[in-house]
Amino acid sequence: MKRILSGALAAALMTSGVAAYAYEVPNTNSQMNIIQHETYNCDAQAQAEMLNKLGLFLGTDKGFELDRGMTRAEAAAMLCRFLGGEAEAKKSAYAVPFTDVPAWAKDAVGWLYHNQLTYGVSSKLYGSSQPVTAQQFAAFLSRALTGEDDMANMLLTESEASNLEGKPFLRSYAVAMAVRALPMECYRDGYDKIRPLAKKLAEQGVFTAEQFTSAAWDVLPPALEGDACMIAGIPRMKCSEEGLLEVGESVNSPQPFYYATRQSGDTLEFWRVDWKTMQAEKLGEQPVLSSNSRCILLGTIAETGKDYLLEKDSEIKTGRLFSIAGNTVTLELDKDAIGESYLEESTTSSGSFAFAVENGVCTIDKTGVHIREAAAQGDVGESQILFTGTNAYVTQTVTGTETILSSRLNETGETVSSYTIPHDMLDGRPEARTVEERGSDFSYRLFYGEGGFYRFDEETGELIQMLDTAVQDITANRYGDPVFYLTHAPGKRILGGINGLGGDTIVVMRNDEREPVTLVDASAGIEIAGFTDYDVSSDNSCEFFTSASVGMQHFNQFTYYYDGTTGKITVRDYKAGRPEMEKGWSIETPDAYKKEYIENEQSRLDAVWNSKR
C-alpha cells in the first residue's frame, strides 16, 4: 500500500549527515540486488568488499557467499560485528534467556539482547536455526538507529518487501541493508547526539575517517558540506580553493566533478572541482549580475556536449543563462533577453530543459536555445511549464475562468494540442482545475489532477486527453492494461488522498478504448485515497484504500477489494492511526480492535450493494 509516513519518520531519513548535496556514484552490476538505492552503488560484491575493508562483514572459506540465505544466529553474528559490538560481546559474555543459541553465536545474541536489539521469537527461544526475514533484519537495524522499530520501513521499502515475499533473505540483501543504514541518522543515544551511524562507529573507534571514506568511495555518494567532501557525515578532504559557492544541482549530477562560482569584486568566476581530488580549476569569468544571484545546473545536452547553468536573482526577478563546453564559458542569454521572471524550471526528459522567462518559455535542446511564447493570447494569467520533452513541451496557463493546457514543439514553438478546462465553482467562487506531471507509463508522459488525465507523446508533441473529469490516482496490472482511475464528479473536492486530494469513484478503461466503465461510484460512500497496486487484474478487480487523519500525522486506513466478476466490494483490512487508543488493543493482541470496524463497514457496504440488485 502507498503509505503516508509520519513527520518524525520522514525527517529521520537522512542520506549524508547534514550535507545538502551528493552526486550519484556509478551503479555497477546492481540488477541482481533487490535492495536498491538511486544514489548508491548497489552492486552486492562492491558493497560486501566495502564492509569487509572496514571489518564490518566477514566471509567464509567459500568467500562472501552472497547468494546464500542466513539463519537468525548468523544474522546476530553479522549485526554484532557490523555495529561494532564484537569486542564487547566477547569480553562481557552477556547471558540470554534463550535455550536454542549455539555456543558460537552466544556472545553475539547476548550482545543484541543486552542492547535491546532482539527479543527472540518467544521468552525462551531466539529462533537461532530459523531463516532470518527481511522484516526482522530491518527491525534489528532500526532498533540500533533509534531504539524502536520505526525506521524499519525506511531500511526495507514496501516494494522491496513485496519483491522478497516468499524468497529467502540472502546475505547480499543483509549487506545492502547494512550499507543503507550507514548514512542514516542515529538518535538511539539521545536527540542531542544525532549523527549518521557511520559517524557514530568512527567515534567509537570501529574504523578511522580515512579508512571509511576510502572504502566507501565507490559505493556511497560523496556530499558537499561547506567546502568539504563528506561521505555519510564523515569528512574526506577540503576543496583546494577557498570561498567557492557550489552550483546548485551540479553536485547532484552523475558527473565526477561539480561546478562552483565565486564573486571577486565586479567579476563572477566559474570553477570546476574534481570530486575525488577536490582540486579546483578556473574556467572563466563574467561581469557580476548582483550580489544575491546564485547559479544552478540545468543539465547537459549530450549531442552538443554543453552543460547549461542558470543564474537567478529572486530579488530583482531576473537572471542569465550560461553554457560550458570544455573549459569555455559562454553567455547564452543576458538579463534583457530573459526579462522579469522567477525563472521557474519545468520537469524535463533527458536531452532538454526549460524555464519561464518574461515573455514565455526558454527551451534548450540539441538544436540550441529558444524563447517561445508560453500561453495562448487573450485573458492570460499565470503560466507554468509542466514538462519539457525531447521534441516538445507542455504548458499550463490559469486565467480567471479557465485553465489552458497546451503542448508545443521545441524548435518552432508551434502548438500541437490545446485543451480548455473550465474552473469549478466551490462555495460561490471559482476553483482552478489543474494537472501535474506524474511520471510515465510504457510509452507516454502522464499528467493528471483535478483537470483530468492526459498522455503526452514526447516525439510528436501530441497531448491526448483520456478523461476530462478529475483523476487523483491511477493503477494498472503488470501489462499496463486495463488502467484504473480514481475520479469524482465536477464541482467538489475530496480531501485525504495520497496527493492531498482523493475521489469517490473508480473507472476503468482499456488502452484500445476511449469509453470509461464505472466500477465503484459515489453511492458506495467511500472517500478513496488511492490504489494499493495489489491484486490489479485484467477482469477489472482492484484494491484501494481510505486514509482519514486522526492528527499528528496518524491516519485510520480501510483497505477494500473490488471484485470485477461480482461487482462486490469487500473490506480486507483496517488499521487505526493510534491503535493503542483502541478498545481491546494490547501488545499481545495488537489486532483485536480490527474485527468490529471491518464487520460494521462490511455490513454497510453489503446493504448498499443489495439495494442495487
Buried (B, 14 or more C-beta within 10 A) or exposed (E): BBBBBBEEBEEBEBBBBEBBBBBBBEBEEBEEBBBBBEBBBBBBBBBBBBBBBBBBBEEEEEEBBBEEBBBBBBBBBBBBBBBBBBEBBEEEEBEBEBEBBEEEBBBBBBBBBBBEBBEBBEEEBBBBEBBBBBBBBBBBBBBBBBBEBBBBBBBBBEEBBEBBEEEBBBBBBBBBBBBBBBBBBBBBEEEEEBBBBBBBBBEEEBBEBEBBBBBBBBBBBBBBBEBBBBBBBBBBBEBBBEEBBBBBBBBBBEBEBBBBBBBEEEEBBBBBBBBEEBBBEBBBBBEBBBEEBBBBBBBBBEEBEBBBBBBBBEEEBBBBBBBBEEEEBEBBBBBEBBBEBEBBBBBBBEBBBBBBBBBBBBBBBBBBBBBBBBBBEEEBBEBBBBBBBBBBBBBBBBBEEBBBBBBBBBBEBEBBBEBEBEBBEEEEEBBBBBBBBBEBBEEBBBBBBBBBBBBBBBEBBBBBBBBBBBBBBBBBBEEEBBBBBBBBEBEBBBEBBBBEBBBBBBBBBBBEEEEBEEBBBBEBEBBBBBBBBBBBBEEBBBBBBBBBEEEEBBBBBBBBBBBBEEEEBBBBBBBBBEBEEBEEBEEEEEBBBBEEBBEEBBEBBBEEBEEEE
